[in-house]
Amino acid sequence: MECSFPVINMEKLQGGEREMAMELLRDACENWGFFELLNHGISPELMDEVERLTKEHYKKCREQKFKEFERNALENGSKSEVADMDWESTFYLRHLPVSNMSEFPDMGDDYRY
């Protein structure tokens, strides 16, 4: 059985299909936890810049912490060895109703705009 994640067309939120689009969005949030947005109006250039800044922040601030975690796990007798260091770091930024940017003091000024 093929299973695909939800895809939400933001243009449909403005027209006669709004109710169906909102139901899809609700279901995606409640049952999937993620979805793809189409026609969201965010420029590819801005998305590329956010990706660049996120990768830069990871390299600068997170990668070493993951390497230390791996080393400590191996020193403490962990039998599993990590062969591929393709780590991912996740953090949640919000601006409304109250910003949490102060919780991330290692974020550069470029990331704060």
Backbone atoms as SQL, in Angstrom:
CREATE TABLE atoms (id INTEGER PRIMARY KEY, chain TEXT, resi INTEGER, resn TEXT, atom TEXT, x REAL, y REAL, z REAL);
INSERT INTO atoms VALUES
  (1, 'A', 1, 'MET', 'N', 0.841, -1.181, 0.000),
  (2, 'A', 1, 'MET', 'CA', 0.000, 0.000, 0.000),
  (3, 'A', 1, 'MET', 'C', 0.890, 1.249, 0.000),
  (4, 'A', 2, 'GLU', 'N', 0.661, 2.128, -0.959),
  (5, 'A', 2, 'GLU', 'CA', 1.433, 3.360, -1.043),
  (6, 'A', 2, 'GLU', 'C', 0.832, 4.406, -0.112),
  (7, 'A', 3, 'CYS', 'N', 1.695, 5.087, 0.601),
  (8, 'A', 3, 'CYS', 'CA', 1.252, 6.093, 1.545),
  (9, 'A', 3, 'CYS', 'C', 2.035, 7.375, 1.272),
  (10, 'A', 4, 'SER', 'N', 1.343, 8.456, 0.998),
  (11, 'A', 4, 'SER', 'CA', 2.039, 9.714, 0.750),
  (12, 'A', 4, 'SER', 'C', 1.602, 10.732, 1.791),
  (13, 'A', 5, 'PHE', 'N', 2.518, 11.624, 2.134),
  (14, 'A', 5, 'PHE', 'CA', 2.226, 12.626, 3.147),
  (15, 'A', 5, 'PHE', 'C', 1.379, 13.745, 2.540),
  (16, 'A', 6, 'PRO', 'N', 0.740, 14.544, 3.395),
  (17, 'A', 6, 'PRO', 'CA', -0.162, 15.593, 2.907),
  (18, 'A', 6, 'PRO', 'C', 0.564, 16.717, 2.167),
  (19, 'A', 7, 'VAL', 'N', -0.072, 17.189, 1.122),
  (20, 'A', 7, 'VAL', 'CA', 0.404, 18.336, 0.354),
  (21, 'A', 7, 'VAL', 'C', -0.721, 19.364, 0.371),
  (22, 'A', 8, 'ILE', 'N', -0.410, 20.567, 0.834),
  (23, 'A', 8, 'ILE', 'CA', -1.426, 21.600, 0.992),
  (24, 'A', 8, 'ILE', 'C', -1.118, 22.765, 0.060),
  (25, 'A', 9, 'ASN', 'N', -2.070, 23.083, -0.778),
  (26, 'A', 9, 'ASN', 'CA', -1.950, 24.200, -1.707),
  (27, 'A', 9, 'ASN', 'C', -2.508, 25.441, -1.019),
  (28, 'A', 10, 'MET', 'N', -1.623, 26.365, -0.670),
  (29, 'A', 10, 'MET', 'CA', -2.033, 27.562, 0.064),
  (30, 'A', 10, 'MET', 'C', -3.016, 28.432, -0.716),
  (31, 'A', 11, 'GLU', 'N', -2.997, 28.371, -2.040),
  (32, 'A', 11, 'GLU', 'CA', -3.946, 29.148, -2.836),
  (33, 'A', 11, 'GLU', 'C', -5.385, 28.733, -2.557),
  (34, 'A', 12, 'LYS', 'N', -5.587, 27.484, -2.197),
  (35, 'A', 12, 'LYS', 'CA', -6.947, 26.995, -1.937),
  (36, 'A', 12, 'LYS', 'C', -7.527, 27.530, -0.633),
  (37, 'A', 13, 'LEU', 'N', -6.685, 28.120, 0.209),
  (38, 'A', 13, 'LEU', 'CA', -7.189, 28.711, 1.452),
  (39, 'A', 13, 'LEU', 'C', -7.927, 30.018, 1.200),
  (40, 'A', 14, 'GLN', 'N', -7.801, 30.576, -0.001),
  (41, 'A', 14, 'GLN', 'CA', -8.421, 31.865, -0.327),
  (42, 'A', 14, 'GLN', 'C', -9.703, 31.732, -1.150),
  (43, 'A', 15, 'GLY', 'N', -10.053, 30.553, -1.567),
  (44, 'A', 15, 'GLY', 'CA', -11.206, 30.418, -2.470),
  (45, 'A', 15, 'GLY', 'C', -12.287, 29.515, -1.925),
  (46, 'A', 16, 'GLY', 'N', -13.055, 28.988, -2.845),
  (47, 'A', 16, 'GLY', 'CA', -14.192, 28.137, -2.510),
  (48, 'A', 16, 'GLY', 'C', -13.798, 26.790, -1.929),
  (49, 'A', 17, 'GLU', 'N', -12.544, 26.422, -2.070),
  (50, 'A', 17, 'GLU', 'CA', -12.077, 25.139, -1.532),
  (51, 'A', 17, 'GLU', 'C', -11.437, 25.298, -0.155),
  (52, 'A', 18, 'ARG', 'N', -11.645, 26.448, 0.485),
  (53, 'A', 18, 'ARG', 'CA', -11.024, 26.740, 1.783),
  (54, 'A', 18, 'ARG', 'C', -11.362, 25.680, 2.836),
  (55, 'A', 19, 'GLU', 'N', -12.622, 25.305, 2.927),
  (56, 'A', 19, 'GLU', 'CA', -13.017, 24.350, 3.961),
  (57, 'A', 19, 'GLU', 'C', -12.299, 23.011, 3.790),
  (58, 'A', 20, 'MET', 'N', -12.191, 22.542, 2.566),
  (59, 'A', 20, 'MET', 'CA', -11.495, 21.279, 2.301),
  (60, 'A', 20, 'MET', 'C', -9.997, 21.419, 2.607),
  (61, 'A', 21, 'ALA', 'N', -9.409, 22.561, 2.217),
  (62, 'A', 21, 'ALA', 'CA', -7.989, 22.788, 2.480),
  (63, 'A', 21, 'ALA', 'C', -7.720, 22.875, 3.984),
  (64, 'A', 22, 'MET', 'N', -8.603, 23.526, 4.729),
  (65, 'A', 22, 'MET', 'CA', -8.441, 23.634, 6.184),
  (66, 'A', 22, 'MET', 'C', -8.564, 22.257, 6.840),
  (67, 'A', 23, 'GLU', 'N', -9.445, 21.425, 6.339),
  (68, 'A', 23, 'GLU', 'CA', -9.594, 20.068, 6.872),
  (69, 'A', 23, 'GLU', 'C', -8.329, 19.260, 6.609),
  (70, 'A', 24, 'LEU', 'N', -7.758, 19.403, 5.428),
  (71, 'A', 24, 'LEU', 'CA', -6.507, 18.721, 5.102),
  (72, 'A', 24, 'LEU', 'C', -5.388, 19.203, 6.024),
  (73, 'A', 25, 'LEU', 'N', -5.330, 20.509, 6.261),
  (74, 'A', 25, 'LEU', 'CA', -4.322, 21.079, 7.154),
  (75, 'A', 25, 'LEU', 'C', -4.493, 20.560, 8.583),
  (76, 'A', 26, 'ARG', 'N', -5.727, 20.526, 9.063),
  (77, 'A', 26, 'ARG', 'CA', -6.000, 20.005, 10.411),
  (78, 'A', 26, 'ARG', 'C', -5.559, 18.545, 10.519),
  (79, 'A', 27, 'ASP', 'N', -5.938, 17.744, 9.544),
  (80, 'A', 27, 'ASP', 'CA', -5.564, 16.325, 9.548),
  (81, 'A', 27, 'ASP', 'C', -4.052, 16.156, 9.501),
  (82, 'A', 28, 'ALA', 'N', -3.391, 16.962, 8.684),
  (83, 'A', 28, 'ALA', 'CA', -1.928, 16.876, 8.573),
  (84, 'A', 28, 'ALA', 'C', -1.267, 17.183, 9.913),
  (85, 'A', 29, 'CYS', 'N', -1.756, 18.209, 10.599),
  (86, 'A', 29, 'CYS', 'CA', -1.183, 18.583, 11.900),
  (87, 'A', 29, 'CYS', 'C', -1.449, 17.518, 12.958),
  (88, 'A', 30, 'GLU', 'N', -2.654, 17.022, 13.002),
  (89, 'A', 30, 'GLU', 'CA', -3.037, 16.057, 14.043),
  (90, 'A', 30, 'GLU', 'C', -2.470, 14.663, 13.814),
  (91, 'A', 31, 'ASN', 'N', -2.437, 14.224, 12.567),
  (92, 'A', 31, 'ASN', 'CA', -2.103, 12.822, 12.292),
  (93, 'A', 31, 'ASN', 'C', -0.731, 12.595, 11.669),
  (94, 'A', 32, 'TRP', 'N', -0.142, 13.629, 11.069),
  (95, 'A', 32, 'TRP', 'CA', 1.142, 13.464, 10.427),
  (96, 'A', 32, 'TRP', 'C', 2.250, 14.221, 11.136),
  (97, 'A', 33, 'GLY', 'N', 1.956, 15.436, 11.556),
  (98, 'A', 33, 'GLY', 'CA', 2.962, 16.266, 12.196),
  (99, 'A', 33, 'GLY', 'C', 3.810, 17.050, 11.211),
  (100, 'A', 34, 'PHE', 'N', 3.580, 16.872, 9.939),
  (101, 'A', 34, 'PHE', 'CA', 4.304, 17.624, 8.906),
  (102, 'A', 34, 'PHE', 'C', 3.506, 17.565, 7.614),
  (103, 'A', 35, 'PHE', 'N', 3.857, 18.432, 6.682),
  (104, 'A', 35, 'PHE', 'CA', 3.191, 18.469, 5.386),
  (105, 'A', 35, 'PHE', 'C', 4.024, 19.325, 4.443),
  (106, 'A', 36, 'GLU', 'N', 3.733, 19.228, 3.173),
  (107, 'A', 36, 'GLU', 'CA', 4.381, 20.071, 2.170),
  (108, 'A', 36, 'GLU', 'C', 3.431, 21.200, 1.804),
  (109, 'A', 37, 'LEU', 'N', 3.952, 22.413, 1.701),
  (110, 'A', 37, 'LEU', 'CA', 3.151, 23.562, 1.291),
  (111, 'A', 37, 'LEU', 'C', 3.493, 23.939, -0.141),
  (112, 'A', 38, 'LEU', 'N', 2.470, 24.133, -0.944),
  (113, 'A', 38, 'LEU', 'CA', 2.635, 24.630, -2.303),
  (114, 'A', 38, 'LEU', 'C', 2.069, 26.041, -2.380),
  (115, 'A', 39, 'ASN', 'N', 2.619, 26.844, -3.266),
  (116, 'A', 39, 'ASN', 'CA', 2.117, 28.200, -3.514),
  (117, 'A', 39, 'ASN', 'C', 2.041, 29.033, -2.236),
  (118, 'A', 40, 'HIS', 'N', 3.112, 28.976, -1.440),
  (119, 'A', 40, 'HIS', 'CA', 3.157, 29.684, -0.159),
  (120, 'A', 40, 'HIS', 'C', 3.661, 31.110, -0.283),
  (121, 'A', 41, 'GLY', 'N', 4.250, 31.460, -1.415),
  (122, 'A', 41, 'GLY', 'CA', 4.683, 32.836, -1.640),
  (123, 'A', 41, 'GLY', 'C', 6.055, 33.173, -1.081),
  (124, 'A', 42, 'ILE', 'N', 6.759, 32.206, -0.509),
  (125, 'A', 42, 'ILE', 'CA', 8.106, 32.461, 0.004),
  (126, 'A', 42, 'ILE', 'C', 9.092, 32.230, -1.133),
  (127, 'A', 43, 'SER', 'N', 9.927, 33.209, -1.373),
  (128, 'A', 43, 'SER', 'CA', 10.840, 33.126, -2.512),
  (129, 'A', 43, 'SER', 'C', 11.873, 32.015, -2.319),
  (130, 'A', 44, 'PRO', 'N', 12.270, 31.391, -3.420),
  (131, 'A', 44, 'PRO', 'CA', 13.342, 30.388, -3.335),
  (132, 'A', 44, 'PRO', 'C', 14.627, 30.967, -2.756),
  (133, 'A', 45, 'GLU', 'N', 14.891, 32.245, -3.029),
  (134, 'A', 45, 'GLU', 'CA', 16.095, 32.881, -2.510),
  (135, 'A', 45, 'GLU', 'C', 16.068, 32.946, -0.979),
  (136, 'A', 46, 'LEU', 'N', 14.924, 33.305, -0.409),
  (137, 'A', 46, 'LEU', 'CA', 14.805, 33.354, 1.047),
  (138, 'A', 46, 'LEU', 'C', 14.921, 31.958, 1.645),
  (139, 'A', 47, 'MET', 'N', 14.305, 30.978, 1.021),
  (140, 'A', 47, 'MET', 'CA', 14.404, 29.603, 1.519),
  (141, 'A', 47, 'MET', 'C', 15.847, 29.111, 1.472),
  (142, 'A', 48, 'ASP', 'N', 16.566, 29.449, 0.398),
  (143, 'A', 48, 'ASP', 'CA', 17.976, 29.070, 0.287),
  (144, 'A', 48, 'ASP', 'C', 18.810, 29.741, 1.374),
  (145, 'A', 49, 'GLU', 'N', 18.512, 31.013, 1.668),
  (146, 'A', 49, 'GLU', 'CA', 19.255, 31.738, 2.697),
  (147, 'A', 49, 'GLU', 'C', 19.011, 31.135, 4.082),
  (148, 'A', 50, 'VAL', 'N', 17.768, 30.774, 4.380),
  (149, 'A', 50, 'VAL', 'CA', 17.462, 30.132, 5.664),
  (150, 'A', 50, 'VAL', 'C', 18.189, 28.798, 5.775),
  (151, 'A', 51, 'GLU', 'N', 18.207, 28.029, 4.690),
  (152, 'A', 51, 'GLU', 'CA', 18.928, 26.754, 4.697),
  (153, 'A', 51, 'GLU', 'C', 20.424, 26.978, 4.925),
  (154, 'A', 52, 'ARG', 'N', 20.997, 27.979, 4.243),
  (155, 'A', 52, 'ARG', 'CA', 22.424, 28.275, 4.413),
  (156, 'A', 52, 'ARG', 'C', 22.738, 28.665, 5.855),
  (157, 'A', 53, 'LEU', 'N', 21.927, 29.533, 6.433),
  (158, 'A', 53, 'LEU', 'CA', 22.154, 29.965, 7.811),
  (159, 'A', 53, 'LEU', 'C', 21.991, 28.815, 8.798),
  (160, 'A', 54, 'THR', 'N', 21.028, 27.949, 8.553),
  (161, 'A', 54, 'THR', 'CA', 20.810, 26.803, 9.436),
  (162, 'A', 54, 'THR', 'C', 22.006, 25.853, 9.385),
  (163, 'A', 55, 'LYS', 'N', 22.502, 25.577, 8.198),
  (164, 'A', 55, 'LYS', 'CA', 23.671, 24.696, 8.063),
  (165, 'A', 55, 'LYS', 'C', 24.906, 25.331, 8.697),
  (166, 'A', 56, 'GLU', 'N', 25.049, 26.630, 8.531),
  (167, 'A', 56, 'GLU', 'CA', 26.174, 27.346, 9.140),
  (168, 'A', 56, 'GLU', 'C', 26.098, 27.261, 10.662),
  (169, 'A', 57, 'HIS', 'N', 24.906, 27.453, 11.213),
  (170, 'A', 57, 'HIS', 'CA', 24.711, 27.363, 12.666),
  (171, 'A', 57, 'HIS', 'C', 25.020, 25.947, 13.156),
  (172, 'A', 58, 'TYR', 'N', 24.572, 24.945, 12.443),
  (173, 'A', 58, 'TYR', 'CA', 24.844, 23.562, 12.814),
  (174, 'A', 58, 'TYR', 'C', 26.347, 23.308, 12.848),
  (175, 'A', 59, 'LYS', 'N', 27.038, 23.690, 11.774),
  (176, 'A', 59, 'LYS', 'CA', 28.485, 23.462, 11.703),
  (177, 'A', 59, 'LYS', 'C', 29.203, 24.145, 12.854),
  (178, 'A', 60, 'LYS', 'N', 28.802, 25.365, 13.149),
  (179, 'A', 60, 'LYS', 'CA', 29.477, 26.173, 14.157),
  (180, 'A', 60, 'LYS', 'C', 29.155, 25.711, 15.580),
  (181, 'A', 61, 'CYS', 'N', 27.909, 25.329, 15.844),
  (182, 'A', 61, 'CYS', 'CA', 27.471, 25.156, 17.232),
  (183, 'A', 61, 'CYS', 'C', 27.023, 23.745, 17.614),
  (184, 'A', 62, 'ARG', 'N', 26.578, 22.974, 16.689),
  (185, 'A', 62, 'ARG', 'CA', 25.968, 21.687, 17.050),
  (186, 'A', 62, 'ARG', 'C', 26.821, 20.465, 16.723),
  (187, 'A', 63, 'GLU', 'N', 27.561, 20.520, 15.644),
  (188, 'A', 63, 'GLU', 'CA', 28.291, 19.345, 15.193),
  (189, 'A', 63, 'GLU', 'C', 29.247, 18.825, 16.264),
  (190, 'A', 64, 'GLN', 'N', 29.980, 19.695, 16.924),
  (191, 'A', 64, 'GLN', 'CA', 30.926, 19.263, 17.945),
  (192, 'A', 64, 'GLN', 'C', 30.217, 18.581, 19.108),
  (193, 'A', 65, 'LYS', 'N', 29.041, 19.079, 19.477),
  (194, 'A', 65, 'LYS', 'CA', 28.280, 18.462, 20.570),
  (195, 'A', 65, 'LYS', 'C', 27.892, 17.026, 20.220),
  (196, 'A', 66, 'PHE', 'N', 27.513, 16.801, 18.959),
  (197, 'A', 66, 'PHE', 'CA', 27.163, 15.444, 18.548),
  (198, 'A', 66, 'PHE', 'C', 28.389, 14.531, 18.532),
  (199, 'A', 67, 'LYS', 'N', 29.523, 15.049, 18.116),
  (200, 'A', 67, 'LYS', 'CA', 30.746, 14.248, 18.120),
  (201, 'A', 67, 'LYS', 'C', 31.141, 13.877, 19.552),
  (202, 'A', 68, 'GLU', 'N', 30.998, 14.817, 20.476),
  (203, 'A', 68, 'GLU', 'CA', 31.284, 14.528, 21.884),
  (204, 'A', 68, 'GLU', 'C', 30.318, 13.476, 22.433),
  (205, 'A', 69, 'PHE', 'N', 29.070, 13.565, 22.063),
  (206, 'A', 69, 'PHE', 'CA', 28.082, 12.572, 22.484),
  (207, 'A', 69, 'PHE', 'C', 28.471, 11.182, 21.988),
  (208, 'A', 70, 'GLU', 'N', 28.864, 11.088, 20.725),
  (209, 'A', 70, 'GLU', 'CA', 29.273, 9.806, 20.155),
  (210, 'A', 70, 'GLU', 'C', 30.501, 9.259, 20.898),
  (211, 'A', 71, 'ARG', 'N', 31.501, 10.116, 21.121),
  (212, 'A', 71, 'ARG', 'CA', 32.716, 9.686, 21.808),
  (213, 'A', 71, 'ARG', 'C', 32.391, 9.182, 23.223),
  (214, 'A', 72, 'ASN', 'N', 31.552, 9.915, 23.946),
  (215, 'A', 72, 'ASN', 'CA', 31.174, 9.511, 25.303),
  (216, 'A', 72, 'ASN', 'C', 30.412, 8.186, 25.301),
  (217, 'A', 73, 'ALA', 'N', 29.546, 7.994, 24.326),
  (218, 'A', 73, 'ALA', 'CA', 28.799, 6.744, 24.240),
  (219, 'A', 73, 'ALA', 'C', 29.739, 5.568, 24.015),
  (220, 'A', 74, 'LEU', 'N', 30.725, 5.761, 23.146),
  (221, 'A', 74, 'LEU', 'CA', 31.683, 4.681, 22.882),
  (222, 'A', 74, 'LEU', 'C', 32.570, 4.428, 24.100),
  (223, 'A', 75, 'GLU', 'N', 32.972, 5.483, 24.796),
  (224, 'A', 75, 'GLU', 'CA', 33.804, 5.331, 25.989),
  (225, 'A', 75, 'GLU', 'C', 33.056, 4.631, 27.119),
  (226, 'A', 76, 'ASN', 'N', 31.753, 4.793, 27.143),
  (227, 'A', 76, 'ASN', 'CA', 30.935, 4.174, 28.192),
  (228, 'A', 76, 'ASN', 'C', 30.473, 2.769, 27.831),
  (229, 'A', 77, 'GLY', 'N', 31.065, 2.189, 26.815),
  (230, 'A', 77, 'GLY', 'CA', 30.802, 0.792, 26.499),
  (231, 'A', 77, 'GLY', 'C', 29.733, 0.540, 25.467),
  (232, 'A', 78, 'SER', 'N', 29.320, 1.547, 24.756),
  (233, 'A', 78, 'SER', 'CA', 28.331, 1.340, 23.708),
  (234, 'A', 78, 'SER', 'C', 28.942, 0.442, 22.640),
  (235, 'A', 79, 'LYS', 'N', 28.209, -0.588, 22.244),
  (236, 'A', 79, 'LYS', 'CA', 28.716, -1.531, 21.249),
  (237, 'A', 79, 'LYS', 'C', 28.468, -1.064, 19.822),
  (238, 'A', 80, 'SER', 'N', 27.571, -0.107, 19.651),
  (239, 'A', 80, 'SER', 'CA', 27.261, 0.332, 18.289),
  (240, 'A', 80, 'SER', 'C', 28.193, 1.463, 17.894),
  (241, 'A', 81, 'GLU', 'N', 28.725, 1.347, 16.707),
  (242, 'A', 81, 'GLU', 'CA', 29.613, 2.386, 16.195),
  (243, 'A', 81, 'GLU', 'C', 28.883, 3.122, 15.078),
  (244, 'A', 82, 'VAL', 'N', 28.947, 4.417, 15.112),
  (245, 'A', 82, 'VAL', 'CA', 28.289, 5.222, 14.103),
  (246, 'A', 82, 'VAL', 'C', 29.242, 5.394, 12.935),
  (247, 'A', 83, 'ALA', 'N', 28.851, 4.897, 11.763),
  (248, 'A', 83, 'ALA', 'CA', 29.708, 4.972, 10.593),
  (249, 'A', 83, 'ALA', 'C', 29.428, 6.226, 9.767),
  (250, 'A', 84, 'ASP', 'N', 28.214, 6.688, 9.789),
  (251, 'A', 84, 'ASP', 'CA', 27.841, 7.842, 8.980),
  (252, 'A', 84, 'ASP', 'C', 27.422, 8.974, 9.900),
  (253, 'A', 85, 'MET', 'N', 28.198, 10.049, 9.931),
  (254, 'A', 85, 'MET', 'CA', 27.923, 11.178, 10.824),
  (255, 'A', 85, 'MET', 'C', 26.994, 12.188, 10.155),
  (256, 'A', 86, 'ASP', 'N', 25.879, 11.738, 9.651),
  (257, 'A', 86, 'ASP', 'CA', 24.907, 12.628, 9.033),
  (258, 'A', 86, 'ASP', 'C', 23.867, 12.999, 10.088),
  (259, 'A', 87, 'TRP', 'N', 24.291, 13.825, 11.071),
  (260, 'A', 87, 'TRP', 'CA', 23.428, 14.208, 12.177),
  (261, 'A', 87, 'TRP', 'C', 22.481, 15.313, 11.754),
  (262, 'A', 88, 'GLU', 'N', 21.399, 15.410, 12.482),
  (263, 'A', 88, 'GLU', 'CA', 20.453, 16.494, 12.260),
  (264, 'A', 88, 'GLU', 'C', 20.162, 17.159, 13.590),
  (265, 'A', 89, 'SER', 'N', 20.124, 18.465, 13.587),
  (266, 'A', 89, 'SER', 'CA', 19.797, 19.225, 14.780),
  (267, 'A', 89, 'SER', 'C', 18.483, 19.940, 14.538),
  (268, 'A', 90, 'THR', 'N', 17.608, 19.886, 15.498),
  (269, 'A', 90, 'THR', 'CA', 16.309, 20.511, 15.355),
  (270, 'A', 90, 'THR', 'C', 16.090, 21.493, 16.484),
  (271, 'A', 91, 'PHE', 'N', 15.571, 22.648, 16.149),
  (272, 'A', 91, 'PHE', 'CA', 15.197, 23.626, 17.159),
  (273, 'A', 91, 'PHE', 'C', 13.954, 24.345, 16.668),
  (274, 'A', 92, 'TYR', 'N', 13.199, 24.884, 17.596),
  (275, 'A', 92, 'TYR', 'CA', 11.925, 25.510, 17.282),
  (276, 'A', 92, 'TYR', 'C', 11.995, 26.998, 17.604),
  (277, 'A', 93, 'LEU', 'N', 11.863, 27.809, 16.583),
  (278, 'A', 93, 'LEU', 'CA', 11.862, 29.260, 16.755),
  (279, 'A', 93, 'LEU', 'C', 10.440, 29.770, 16.585),
  (280, 'A', 94, 'ARG', 'N', 10.065, 30.704, 17.431),
  (281, 'A', 94, 'ARG', 'CA', 8.765, 31.337, 17.268),
  (282, 'A', 94, 'ARG', 'C', 8.912, 32.831, 17.523),
  (283, 'A', 95, 'HIS', 'N', 8.045, 33.592, 16.907),
  (284, 'A', 95, 'HIS', 'CA', 8.065, 35.039, 17.093),
  (285, 'A', 95, 'HIS', 'C', 6.758, 35.546, 17.692),
  (286, 'A', 96, 'LEU', 'N', 5.687, 34.815, 17.512),
  (287, 'A', 96, 'LEU', 'CA', 4.389, 35.231, 18.029),
  (288, 'A', 96, 'LEU', 'C', 3.780, 34.113, 18.854),
  (289, 'A', 97, 'PRO', 'N', 3.080, 34.334, 19.902),
  (290, 'A', 97, 'PRO', 'CA', 2.810, 35.652, 20.478),
  (291, 'A', 97, 'PRO', 'C', 4.024, 36.248, 21.186),
  (292, 'A', 98, 'VAL', 'N', 4.977, 35.409, 21.615),
  (293, 'A', 98, 'VAL', 'CA', 6.186, 35.906, 22.272),
  (294, 'A', 98, 'VAL', 'C', 7.385, 35.193, 21.650),
  (295, 'A', 99, 'SER', 'N', 8.402, 35.949, 21.279),
  (296, 'A', 99, 'SER', 'CA', 9.591, 35.381, 20.658),
  (297, 'A', 99, 'SER', 'C', 10.401, 34.571, 21.667),
  (298, 'A', 100, 'ASN', 'N', 11.000, 33.475, 21.194),
  (299, 'A', 100, 'ASN', 'CA', 11.893, 32.677, 22.040),
  (300, 'A', 100, 'ASN', 'C', 13.346, 32.769, 21.546),
  (301, 'A', 101, 'MET', 'N', 13.665, 33.772, 20.746),
  (302, 'A', 101, 'MET', 'CA', 15.018, 33.914, 20.198),
  (303, 'A', 101, 'MET', 'C', 16.078, 34.027, 21.295),
  (304, 'A', 102, 'SER', 'N', 15.722, 34.553, 22.461),
  (305, 'A', 102, 'SER', 'CA', 16.707, 34.696, 23.538),
  (306, 'A', 102, 'SER', 'C', 17.165, 33.335, 24.065),
  (307, 'A', 103, 'GLU', 'N', 16.420, 32.271, 23.762),
  (308, 'A', 103, 'GLU', 'CA', 16.801, 30.926, 24.189),
  (309, 'A', 103, 'GLU', 'C', 17.932, 30.359, 23.334),
  (310, 'A', 104, 'PHE', 'N', 18.307, 31.061, 22.271),
  (311, 'A', 104, 'PHE', 'CA', 19.334, 30.600, 21.344),
  (312, 'A', 104, 'PHE', 'C', 20.420, 31.666, 21.221),
  (313, 'A', 105, 'PRO', 'N', 21.215, 31.853, 22.283),
  (314, 'A', 105, 'PRO', 'CA', 22.212, 32.925, 22.252),
  (315, 'A', 105, 'PRO', 'C', 23.300, 32.713, 21.205),
  (316, 'A', 106, 'ASP', 'N', 23.466, 31.473, 20.721),
  (317, 'A', 106, 'ASP', 'CA', 24.518, 31.215, 19.738),
  (318, 'A', 106, 'ASP', 'C', 24.053, 31.451, 18.293),
  (319, 'A', 107, 'MET', 'N', 22.835, 31.934, 18.104),
  (320, 'A', 107, 'MET', 'CA', 22.348, 32.277, 16.771),
  (321, 'A', 107, 'MET', 'C', 22.934, 33.615, 16.363),
  (322, 'A', 108, 'GLY', 'N', 23.428, 33.692, 15.138),
  (323, 'A', 108, 'GLY', 'CA', 23.984, 34.943, 14.643),
  (324, 'A', 108, 'GLY', 'C', 22.903, 35.972, 14.341),
  (325, 'A', 109, 'ASP', 'N', 23.321, 37.211, 14.216),
  (326, 'A', 109, 'ASP', 'CA', 22.368, 38.296, 13.929),
  (327, 'A', 109, 'ASP', 'C', 21.635, 38.095, 12.597),
  (328, 'A', 110, 'ASP', 'N', 22.315, 37.523, 11.592),
  (329, 'A', 110, 'ASP', 'CA', 21.666, 37.279, 10.296),
  (330, 'A', 110, 'ASP', 'C', 20.445, 36.374, 10.448),
  (331, 'A', 111, 'TYR', 'N', 20.513, 35.467, 11.384),
  (332, 'A', 111, 'TYR', 'CA', 19.420, 34.505, 11.580),
  (333, 'A', 111, 'TYR', 'C', 18.241, 35.148, 12.305),
  (334, 'A', 112, 'ARG', 'N', 18.453, 36.252, 12.950),
  (335, 'A', 112, 'ARG', 'CA', 17.433, 36.875, 13.785),
  (336, 'A', 112, 'ARG', 'C', 16.481, 37.797, 13.017),
  (337, 'A', 113, 'TYR', 'N', 16.699, 38.001, 11.728),
  (338, 'A', 113, 'TYR', 'CA', 15.822, 38.909, 10.969),
  (339, 'A', 113, 'TYR', 'C', 14.581, 38.225, 10.494);
